[in-house]
Amino acid sequence: MIAIPMIPQKISVKFGSPFILSHISNLSNQFFMKKNLLHGMIIPAIIFSSCTLGNQQAQNTTVPEVPVTIVNQTDAVVYTEYPAKLEGQTDVEIRSQVKGILEKIFVEEGAYVEKGTPLFQIDTRPYQEEYNNAQGELLAAKADVATAKIEVKKLTALVQNKVVSPYQLQTSQAAYDAAAAREIQALAKAGNAKITLGFATIKAPVSGYIGRFGKKTGSLVAPSDTQPLSYLSDNTEVHGYFSVGEADFVAFKDGLKGTSIGEKLKNTSAVTMVLSGGITYPQPGKLDMVDAAFDKSTGAITLRATFPNKQGLLRSGNSGRIKLGLKQAGVVAIPQATTFEMQDKIFAYIVDQSNKVRQVALTISGSIGNTYYISDGLKTGDRLILKGLESLKDGMSVKPEKSNENLASN
């Protein structure tokens, strides 16, 4: 604050005197000199502060650089994994065809058995007696036939000698025919009893691995049991059943040579199977079956791939994923690291013509390793941002820098 000297009040002079005018002139000059000095100090300080603020704002609005690459649409064989259910070449339930007490189990659970090997023994006594009874009835029927035959022979001679009437011979002949019919019935009954007796010994219908036992020794078994005694699976070859959508099936079918489905299947390349835990099964498989119709509820059709399994590494009931190559046109291959997920959808960032970030939704048609194949969302010429996605947002300005990094690797 500038202090202005006060005029002594006791000085009594006239207002218009030279002394007063000279003193006022000196005070004014001092005031304006100090005011000019103050302005000279304040104005440069304001200018310096404005320059500093401007530099800070310029630094805060610097456009970030982002690495980009130009994407191209190409035709590619895209491998897609489909969930598959594995079944043995033959899967058979082992059930009892007769009722009785389970007396013996001849094999161990999980053992490999040949066709015809005895597996279970059911109490044979009641069925043995039925068979014996049928055999007795058969012998009686044969005796009746023999007796009737003798009677016919005797009456034939008597009729020829006109000792008895032909009527008696005809009656005797009818009795012989009835006895022969009863013999056939008895023979059938004996044969059926023999078959039933054989059912008491349950044998392996095919070669394969025996499963767990549903009953233990001493249990009562019957054909009406809901649970089988066990199951038998021939796993020398394993079938993997999987379903594909109509669009994928058409793309797959059109990419194969041949005029019929049979010819096209013969021209398919080997397929691979990924087991639980991401382990790839070492033996390649072959597509050999296409279902007769699409499933009306799902719109998908079932295919089958067969894999050799001589080492028995696969079992019926295993789950896996069949990796099938489908030829697709106009797809873009990009690294998975250039994408991000939000609300169960996959997105990527591109740089538009105004050098602004734009978020695009992607449609994934398949993947191999760390590479996504995009069927919709990217087109030839788009500038895809490769890194630094976490610091970007839709609409912000960036400075794109072209990267020499390989876009995708198979």
C-alpha positions as CSV (number, residue, x, y, z in Angstrom):
1,M,0.0,0.0,0.0
2,I,1.4,3.4,-1.0
3,A,1.7,6.0,1.9
4,I,1.0,9.6,0.9
5,P,2.5,12.2,3.2
6,M,-0.1,14.4,4.9
7,I,0.1,18.2,4.8
8,P,0.6,19.7,8.2
9,Q,-2.6,21.2,9.3
10,K,-1.1,24.1,11.3
11,I,0.5,25.7,8.2
12,S,-1.7,28.5,7.3
13,V,-1.2,29.5,3.7
14,K,-3.4,30.6,1.0
15,F,-4.6,28.0,-1.4
16,G,-3.3,29.6,-4.5
17,S,0.1,30.3,-3.1
18,P,3.2,29.0,-4.9
19,F,4.2,26.9,-2.0
20,I,1.0,24.8,-2.0
21,L,1.1,24.2,-5.7
22,S,4.8,23.1,-5.6
23,H,4.1,20.6,-2.7
24,I,1.1,19.0,-4.4
25,S,3.1,18.6,-7.6
26,N,5.8,16.7,-5.8
27,L,3.4,14.4,-4.0
28,S,1.7,13.5,-7.3
29,N,4.9,12.6,-9.0
30,Q,5.9,10.3,-6.1
31,F,2.5,8.5,-6.3
32,F,2.6,7.8,-10.0
33,M,6.2,6.6,-9.9
34,K,5.4,4.0,-7.2
35,K,2.2,3.0,-9.1
36,N,4.2,2.4,-12.3
37,L,6.7,0.3,-10.3
38,L,3.9,-1.8,-8.9
39,H,2.5,-2.4,-12.4
40,G,5.9,-3.4,-13.7
41,M,6.1,-6.1,-11.0
42,I,2.6,-7.6,-11.3
43,I,2.1,-7.8,-15.1
44,P,5.2,-10.0,-15.7
45,A,4.1,-12.3,-12.9
46,I,0.7,-12.7,-14.5
47,I,2.2,-13.4,-17.9
48,F,4.6,-16.0,-16.4
49,S,1.7,-17.7,-14.6
50,S,-0.4,-17.9,-17.8
51,C,2.5,-19.4,-19.7
52,T,3.1,-22.1,-17.0
53,L,-0.6,-23.0,-17.0
54,G,-0.7,-23.2,-20.7
55,N,2.3,-25.6,-20.8
56,Q,0.6,-27.8,-18.1
57,Q,-2.6,-27.9,-20.1
58,A,-0.7,-28.8,-23.3
59,Q,1.0,-31.6,-21.4
60,N,-2.3,-32.9,-20.1
61,T,-3.9,-33.0,-23.5
62,T,-1.1,-34.9,-25.3
63,V,-2.6,-37.5,-27.7
64,P,-1.4,-41.0,-26.7
65,E,0.3,-43.3,-29.2
66,V,-1.1,-46.7,-29.8
67,P,0.3,-49.7,-31.8
68,V,-2.0,-50.7,-34.7
69,T,-2.0,-53.2,-37.5
70,I,-4.0,-53.4,-40.7
71,V,-6.3,-56.4,-40.8
72,N,-7.2,-58.4,-43.9
73,Q,-10.1,-60.8,-44.6
74,T,-9.0,-64.1,-46.0
75,D,-10.3,-67.6,-46.7
76,A,-9.1,-70.0,-44.0
77,V,-9.7,-73.5,-42.5
78,V,-11.0,-72.7,-39.1
79,Y,-10.8,-75.4,-36.5
80,T,-13.8,-75.5,-34.1
81,E,-14.2,-77.8,-31.1
82,Y,-17.5,-79.6,-30.6
83,P,-18.4,-81.4,-27.3
84,A,-18.5,-85.2,-28.0
85,K,-19.8,-88.2,-26.1
86,L,-17.7,-91.4,-26.5
87,E,-19.2,-94.8,-26.9
88,G,-17.5,-98.2,-27.5
89,Q,-17.8,-100.1,-30.7
90,T,-20.3,-102.3,-28.8
91,D,-21.9,-101.5,-25.5
92,V,-24.0,-104.3,-24.1
93,E,-26.0,-104.6,-20.9
94,I,-25.6,-107.9,-19.2
95,R,-29.0,-109.1,-17.8
96,S,-30.4,-112.3,-16.6
97,Q,-33.0,-114.0,-18.8
98,V,-34.2,-116.3,-15.9
99,K,-35.0,-115.8,-12.3
100,G,-32.9,-117.3,-9.5
101,I,-30.2,-117.0,-7.0
102,L,-26.8,-115.7,-8.2
103,E,-24.4,-118.5,-7.2
104,K,-21.1,-117.6,-8.8
105,I,-19.3,-114.7,-10.5
106,F,-16.5,-116.0,-12.7
107,V,-14.7,-112.8,-13.6
108,E,-13.4,-109.6,-11.9
109,E,-14.8,-106.1,-12.5
110,G,-13.0,-104.3,-15.3
111,A,-11.5,-107.4,-16.8
112,Y,-11.2,-108.0,-20.5
113,V,-13.2,-111.1,-21.5
114,E,-13.5,-112.9,-24.8
115,K,-16.9,-113.7,-26.4
116,G,-18.5,-116.8,-24.9
117,T,-16.6,-116.5,-21.5
118,P,-18.9,-117.5,-18.6
119,L,-19.6,-114.5,-16.4
120,F,-22.4,-115.4,-13.9
121,Q,-24.0,-118.6,-12.7
122,I,-27.6,-118.7,-11.5
123,D,-29.0,-121.7,-9.6
124,T,-29.7,-124.3,-12.2
125,R,-31.7,-126.9,-10.1
126,P,-35.2,-125.8,-11.0
127,Y,-34.4,-125.4,-14.7
128,Q,-32.5,-128.8,-14.7
129,E,-35.7,-130.4,-13.4
130,E,-37.8,-128.7,-16.0
131,Y,-35.5,-130.0,-18.7
132,N,-35.6,-133.5,-17.2
133,N,-39.4,-133.5,-17.2
134,A,-39.4,-132.3,-20.8
135,Q,-37.1,-135.1,-21.8
136,G,-39.4,-137.6,-20.1
137,E,-42.4,-136.3,-22.0
138,L,-40.4,-136.5,-25.2
139,L,-39.6,-140.2,-24.6
140,A,-43.3,-140.9,-23.8
141,A,-44.3,-139.2,-27.0
142,K,-41.9,-141.2,-29.0
143,A,-43.3,-144.4,-27.4
144,D,-46.8,-143.4,-28.4
145,V,-45.7,-142.8,-31.9
146,A,-44.1,-146.2,-32.1
147,T,-47.2,-147.9,-30.7
148,A,-49.5,-146.0,-33.1
149,K,-47.2,-147.0,-36.0
150,I,-47.4,-150.7,-35.1
151,E,-51.2,-150.5,-34.9
152,V,-51.4,-148.9,-38.4
153,K,-49.1,-151.6,-39.8
154,K,-51.2,-154.4,-38.3
155,L,-54.5,-153.0,-39.5
156,T,-53.2,-152.3,-43.0
157,A,-52.6,-156.1,-43.5
158,L,-56.0,-157.0,-42.1
159,V,-57.8,-154.5,-44.4
160,Q,-56.0,-155.9,-47.3
161,N,-57.2,-159.4,-46.4
162,K,-60.7,-157.9,-45.8
163,V,-60.6,-159.0,-42.2
164,V,-61.5,-155.5,-40.8
165,S,-63.1,-152.6,-42.3
166,P,-61.1,-149.6,-43.8
167,Y,-62.7,-147.4,-41.1
168,Q,-60.6,-149.0,-38.4
169,L,-57.4,-148.4,-40.4
170,Q,-58.3,-144.8,-40.9
171,T,-58.9,-144.4,-37.1
172,S,-55.6,-146.0,-36.4
173,Q,-53.9,-143.7,-38.9
174,A,-55.4,-140.6,-37.3
175,A,-54.1,-141.8,-33.9
176,Y,-50.7,-142.2,-35.3
177,D,-50.7,-138.7,-36.7
178,A,-51.8,-137.3,-33.3
179,A,-48.9,-139.2,-31.6
180,A,-46.4,-137.8,-34.1
181,A,-47.7,-134.3,-33.4
182,R,-47.4,-134.8,-29.6
183,E,-43.8,-136.0,-30.2
184,I,-43.0,-132.7,-32.0
185,Q,-44.5,-130.7,-29.1
186,A,-42.5,-132.7,-26.6
187,L,-39.4,-132.2,-28.6
188,A,-40.0,-128.4,-28.7
189,K,-40.7,-128.4,-25.0
190,A,-37.5,-130.2,-24.3
191,G,-35.5,-127.9,-26.5
192,N,-37.0,-124.8,-24.8
193,A,-36.2,-126.3,-21.4
194,K,-32.6,-126.8,-22.5
195,I,-32.3,-123.2,-23.7
196,T,-33.7,-122.0,-20.3
197,L,-31.2,-124.2,-18.5
198,G,-28.5,-122.6,-20.6
199,F,-29.7,-119.1,-19.6
200,A,-28.7,-119.9,-16.0
201,T,-25.1,-119.6,-17.1
202,I,-24.6,-116.0,-18.4
203,K,-21.8,-115.8,-21.0
204,A,-20.2,-112.8,-22.7
205,P,-22.1,-112.0,-25.9
206,V,-19.1,-110.0,-27.3
207,S,-15.4,-109.5,-26.4
208,G,-14.7,-106.4,-24.3
209,Y,-14.3,-105.0,-20.9
210,I,-16.7,-106.0,-18.1
211,G,-18.1,-103.2,-16.0
212,R,-19.1,-103.0,-12.4
213,F,-21.5,-105.7,-11.0
214,G,-25.0,-104.7,-10.1
215,K,-25.5,-107.8,-8.0
216,K,-23.4,-109.8,-5.6
217,T,-23.3,-113.5,-5.0
218,G,-26.4,-114.8,-3.2
219,S,-28.7,-112.0,-4.6
220,L,-31.9,-112.9,-6.3
221,V,-31.9,-111.9,-9.9
222,A,-34.7,-111.7,-12.4
223,P,-35.3,-110.4,-16.0
224,S,-37.5,-107.6,-14.6
225,D,-34.6,-106.1,-12.6
226,T,-34.2,-102.4,-13.4
227,Q,-30.5,-102.5,-12.9
228,P,-28.4,-104.9,-15.2
229,L,-26.0,-107.3,-13.7
230,S,-23.2,-105.5,-15.5
231,Y,-22.3,-104.2,-18.9
232,L,-19.8,-105.1,-21.5
233,S,-18.0,-102.7,-23.8
234,D,-15.9,-103.5,-26.8
235,N,-13.5,-100.5,-26.9
236,T,-11.1,-101.6,-29.6
237,E,-12.6,-98.7,-31.5
238,V,-14.3,-95.7,-29.9
239,H,-17.0,-93.7,-31.5
240,G,-17.3,-89.9,-30.7
241,Y,-20.7,-88.5,-31.4
242,F,-21.0,-84.7,-31.7
243,S,-23.5,-82.2,-33.2
244,V,-23.0,-79.3,-35.5
245,G,-25.3,-76.5,-36.5
246,E,-26.8,-76.3,-40.0
247,A,-24.5,-73.4,-41.1
248,D,-21.4,-75.3,-40.0
249,F,-22.5,-78.5,-41.6
250,V,-23.2,-76.8,-44.9
251,A,-19.7,-75.1,-44.8
252,F,-18.1,-78.4,-43.9
253,K,-20.0,-80.4,-46.6
254,D,-19.3,-77.8,-49.4
255,G,-15.6,-77.9,-48.6
256,L,-15.3,-81.6,-49.4
257,K,-14.9,-83.3,-52.8
258,G,-17.5,-85.8,-53.9
259,T,-21.1,-85.9,-55.1
260,S,-22.6,-87.8,-52.2
261,I,-22.2,-87.8,-48.4
262,G,-20.4,-91.1,-48.6
263,E,-17.9,-89.8,-51.0
264,K,-17.4,-86.6,-49.1
265,L,-16.7,-88.6,-45.9
266,K,-14.1,-90.6,-47.6
267,N,-12.3,-87.4,-48.6
268,T,-12.3,-85.9,-45.1
269,S,-9.0,-85.4,-43.4
270,A,-8.2,-86.9,-40.0
271,V,-9.8,-85.3,-37.0
272,T,-8.3,-84.9,-33.5
273,M,-9.9,-85.2,-30.1
274,V,-9.2,-83.2,-27.0
275,L,-9.8,-85.0,-23.8
276,S,-10.6,-83.6,-20.4
277,G,-7.8,-81.5,-19.1
278,G,-6.8,-80.2,-22.6
279,I,-4.9,-83.4,-23.5
280,T,-5.0,-84.3,-27.2
281,Y,-5.6,-88.0,-27.9
282,P,-2.5,-89.3,-29.7
283,Q,-4.4,-91.3,-32.3
284,P,-6.2,-89.4,-35.1
285,G,-9.8,-90.3,-36.0
286,K,-11.9,-90.5,-39.1
287,L,-15.4,-89.1,-39.8
288,D,-17.5,-92.0,-40.9
289,M,-21.2,-91.2,-40.2
290,V,-23.7,-88.4,-40.7
291,D,-27.1,-88.8,-39.1
292,A,-30.1,-89.2,-41.3
293,A,-31.8,-85.9,-40.2
294,F,-31.4,-82.7,-38.3
295,D,-32.8,-82.6,-34.7
296,K,-36.0,-80.5,-34.9
297,S,-35.5,-79.1,-31.4
298,T,-31.9,-78.0,-31.7
299,G,-31.5,-77.5,-35.5
300,A,-28.3,-79.5,-35.4
301,I,-27.2,-82.8,-37.0
302,T,-25.0,-85.5,-35.4
303,L,-21.7,-86.7,-36.9
304,R,-19.6,-89.6,-35.8
305,A,-15.8,-89.9,-35.7
306,T,-14.1,-93.2,-35.0
307,F,-10.8,-93.5,-33.2
308,P,-8.6,-96.6,-32.8
309,N,-8.2,-97.7,-29.1
310,K,-6.2,-100.9,-29.1
311,Q,-4.4,-99.8,-25.9
312,G,-7.7,-99.3,-24.1
313,L,-6.9,-95.7,-23.1
314,L,-10.5,-94.6,-23.9
315,R,-13.6,-96.0,-22.3
316,S,-17.3,-95.8,-23.1
317,G,-18.8,-92.8,-21.4
318,N,-15.7,-90.6,-21.7
319,S,-16.2,-87.0,-22.7
320,G,-14.1,-85.0,-25.1
321,R,-14.1,-82.3,-27.8
322,I,-13.8,-83.1,-31.5
323,K,-11.7,-80.6,-33.4
324,L,-13.1,-80.2,-36.9
325,G,-11.7,-78.0,-39.6
326,L,-14.3,-75.9,-41.5
327,K,-13.4,-73.8,-44.6
328,Q,-14.6,-70.3,-44.1
329,A,-14.5,-67.3,-46.4
330,G,-13.7,-63.7,-45.4
331,V,-12.5,-64.3,-41.9
332,V,-9.9,-62.2,-40.0
333,A,-7.3,-63.8,-37.8
334,I,-6.4,-61.7,-34.7
335,P,-4.6,-62.5,-31.4
336,Q,-6.9,-63.1,-28.4
337,A,-4.8,-60.5,-26.5
338,T,-6.3,-57.7,-28.7
339,T,-9.8,-58.5,-27.5
340,F,-11.7,-58.0,-24.2
341,E,-14.9,-59.4,-22.8
342,M,-17.8,-57.4,-21.5
343,Q,-21.2,-58.8,-20.6
344,D,-20.5,-62.2,-22.3
345,K,-19.5,-60.5,-25.6
346,I,-16.1,-60.1,-27.2
347,F,-14.9,-56.6,-28.3
348,A,-11.9,-55.0,-29.8
349,Y,-10.7,-51.4,-30.4
350,I,-10.0,-50.0,-33.8
351,V,-8.9,-46.5,-35.0
352,D,-11.3,-44.8,-37.3
353,Q,-10.5,-42.3,-40.1
354,S,-10.5,-39.4,-37.5
355,N,-7.9,-41.2,-35.4
356,K,-10.4,-41.8,-32.7
357,V,-10.9,-45.1,-30.8
358,R,-14.0,-47.1,-31.7
359,Q,-15.2,-50.1,-29.9
360,V,-16.5,-53.0,-32.1
361,A,-18.3,-56.2,-31.2
362,L,-16.9,-59.4,-32.7
363,T,-18.4,-62.6,-33.9
364,I,-15.9,-65.5,-33.2
365,S,-16.2,-68.3,-35.8
366,G,-13.4,-70.4,-34.4
367,S,-10.0,-70.4,-32.7
368,I,-6.6,-72.1,-32.8
369,G,-4.3,-71.7,-29.9
370,N,-4.2,-68.0,-29.0
371,T,-5.8,-66.9,-32.3
372,Y,-9.4,-65.9,-32.9
373,Y,-11.0,-66.1,-36.3
374,I,-13.5,-63.2,-36.8
375,S,-16.4,-63.6,-39.2
376,D,-18.1,-60.3,-38.3
377,G,-17.0,-57.0,-36.7
378,L,-13.8,-56.4,-38.6
379,K,-13.1,-55.8,-42.3
380,T,-10.1,-55.4,-44.6
381,G,-8.4,-52.1,-43.9
382,D,-9.5,-51.7,-40.3
383,R,-6.7,-50.5,-38.0
384,L,-6.8,-52.8,-35.0
385,I,-5.2,-51.6,-31.7
386,L,-2.8,-54.3,-30.4
387,K,-1.9,-53.1,-26.9
388,G,-2.8,-50.8,-24.0
389,L,-6.5,-51.6,-24.2
390,E,-7.0,-51.0,-20.5
391,S,-6.3,-47.3,-20.8
392,L,-8.5,-46.7,-23.9
393,K,-12.1,-45.7,-24.1
394,D,-14.6,-45.3,-27.0
395,G,-14.2,-41.9,-28.7
396,M,-10.9,-40.8,-27.4
397,S,-8.3,-39.4,-29.8
398,V,-5.1,-41.4,-30.4
399,K,-2.0,-41.3,-32.5
400,P,-1.8,-44.7,-34.4
401,E,1.7,-46.2,-34.9
402,K,1.9,-49.1,-37.3
403,S,3.3,-52.2,-35.7
404,N,5.4,-54.9,-37.4
405,E,4.1,-57.6,-35.0
406,N,2.7,-60.7,-36.6
407,L,-1.0,-60.5,-36.4
408,A,-1.8,-64.2,-35.8
409,S,0.1,-67.4,-35.6
410,N,-1.2,-70.9,-36.2
